[in-house]
Amino acid sequence: AINSFFRDFQKDLRLEFKNALQEFYVGLKKDLNQMDATGVLKITTGKEPMSMTTYRLFCKTMMFSDKRNYIFARTFLIVCWSL
């Protein structure tokens, strides 16, 4: 998400910051995997179904928005829900 944020504004992350982020995420992933393996933390993987309430909220938000990029998002969401 941080890389995407900088890319959206056509800015480059400093190499030191990029390396620090990478090191942090490698450590975080190790810690989470260890906690999952020992049973301290239950981590679910894969897709979880979207509730109808959440689906309606997304659709309502996109329907009443004037942002043009929501046209594709709304269509994609409707098609995916129908599968």
Buried (B, 14 or more C-beta within 10 A) or exposed (E): EEEEEBEEEEEEBEEEEBEEEEEEEEEEEEEEEEEBEEEEEEEEEEEEEEEEEEBEEBBEEBEEEEEEEBEEBBEEBEEEEEE
